[in-house]
Amino acid sequence: MYSKTFKDHIANPRNAGELPDANAVSEEINPVCGDRLRLMLRIRHQQIEAAAFLAYGCPPTLVCGSMLTELLTGKTVDEAMLLTRSQLVAAVGGLPSRKQHAAALAIETLRSAIESGCSDLLKQGKE
Amino acid sequence: MLVLTDWLARAINRMAETRKVYLDHSATTPADPRVVEAMLPYLTEKFGNASSVHSFGQEARAAVDRARREVAALIGARANEIVFVSGGTEANNLALRGITDASQTRKNLSNGSSTKKGHVITTSIEHSSVRGISDELEKRGWDITRLPAYEEGIVRIEDVRAALRSDTVLISVMLANNEIGTLQPISEIGALVREERSQGRQLWFHCDAVQAAGRIPLDTEALGCDLLSLSAHKLYAPKGTGALFVRRGVRLVSQNVGGHQEREKRAGTEGVPGIVAFGMAAKLAREELAERSEHERQLRDRFEAGVTERIEDVVFNGDRARRLPNLSNISFRFIEGEGLLISLDLQGVAVSTGSACSSGTLEPSPVIQALGRNDELARGAIRFSFGKDNTAEEVDYVLEVLARVVEKLRQVSPLNKVSSMTKIAEGLHSR
């Protein structure tokens, strides 16, 4: 049912936990199933230096969060904003159709994290 | 020497990785080798159709009759009160639909074509098959009362009495719940039904005993039920066979037509090998019942003591005294059941979340919700069900794996902090 990559991420989640010096943070909840994903990014000079996540929900939500942090680290903000749901699904080795919502939640959390981070950075004039 | 120790450590690790522990006996059980041995000849040389008149047919008929006696003996019934079907779901369908259809036919005969249906009492924690049939009956115009099970997961006899109406034709209450194992007050309900019937009422009592059979002693006379559902694959026999006990004198409308099998109650050629297997499994279950249930109880208690000792923030679901000896249902706070299930599976440990039929939906378990648990606890509920072949050493292995996996998943969960933040926010709102 799930890929080898998927199983590896569920057994060994990457970058799980708080990121104390994060400057772009978002937590989104899927209202239908109650799944929850918190994404924390540290952005410097338009580049994502570090990413961390916390997740509650079915295994695809955990794995999408974990994979997302791996995919994002080192990317520019613009590159990160171009990441799509299908790219994330492909990266975790595919998801059953009834679990696609996990990838959608992850992408939504990513975009809102970057948007919140960018507006905060602009306000502080550090951009 | 160092190389050898290293090699040994790696070999032990590999063994640990491939190790399998099955703790999902409420979903299904492996076929007992003695059951398989009894069944095999009926796939090959003894292949006759039990309805055939020739010697091949008679040989199959004799085997079906022997199996019928064994299944009857397991539940203290007469052989001619056993109807073989394809499993627990079909048994429940035949019971609920068969009785309500028969009641409708009687009404139509006495009142002409009546549009008024009647009333059925069931519970909020029934297996999905009974839930599904009740929902369907409701759509067809029947009134359905679904009794609450309260925090302990047990319905109350006074609620059954209060729900009774003059047009109630059927009460359907499971013996042991499939997710939490709680035992329902079947004998009390049976006594109530008999009392009502002695006053001339047409009221019948069905009991789904799929999870209870082979795990606790069953006696249809003491239980006082008129119909009782059984499934072979919960008793170390293959899937595909079940039985409905139909007390002598109870009339129900067959849901399969086009054949005279099973005393006109279930048309279709009998699945002889499966029935023979069921018979042998019932015989073994009866003979070994005390030993099996004591063994499973010891394993379950060892497991629960270990969980309490090693893992914090757990909630045991359902009454812990009045339940099956082989089952434990535990909610692990801050984590979701499916993540725990898959993580345990990667370590070779098989358990279940919700009931097996409903994992795959996004809905939390309706049974755990019926206990009044919140969504988080309902989603974090895991069923561990022990079997006759599990060992204490397996339990210790599962405890070790479980503690590790729960800890890991909790490190990933945002819920711990969020729930305390939510509490603060709720506190502010309430001011």
Contacts between the chains, C-beta under 8 A, distances in Angstrom:
chain1	res1	chain2	res2	distance
A	2	B	342	7.4
A	7	B	342	7.9
A	7	B	346	5.8
A	10	B	339	7.0
A	10	B	342	5.8
A	10	B	343	6.0
A	10	B	346	6.9
A	11	B	343	6.8
A	11	B	346	5.4
A	13	B	408	7.6
A	13	B	412	5.3
A	16	B	411	5.9
A	16	B	412	4.4
A	17	B	411	6.5
A	17	B	412	7.8
A	27	B	414	6.7
A	27	B	418	7.7
A	32	B	362	6.8
A	33	B	362	4.1
A	34	B	375	5.9
A	34	B	379	7.1
A	36	B	414	6.0
A	36	B	415	7.2
A	36	B	418	7.3
A	38	B	414	4.5
A	53	B	412	7.7
A	54	B	412	6.1
A	54	B	413	6.4
A	54	B	414	3.7
A	55	B	412	5.7
A	55	B	413	7.1
A	55	B	414	6.9
A	56	B	334	7.3
A	56	B	335	7.2
A	56	B	336	6.1
A	56	B	413	5.0
A	56	B	414	5.9
A	56	B	415	4.8
A	57	B	336	5.5
A	57	B	339	7.6
A	58	B	336	6.2
A	58	B	338	4.7
A	58	B	339	6.7
A	58	B	362	7.6
A	59	B	338	5.8
A	59	B	339	4.9
A	59	B	342	4.9
A	62	B	339	5.7
A	62	B	409	7.8
A	62	B	412	6.1
A	65	B	412	7.9
A	98	B	360	7.2
A	98	B	362	7.7
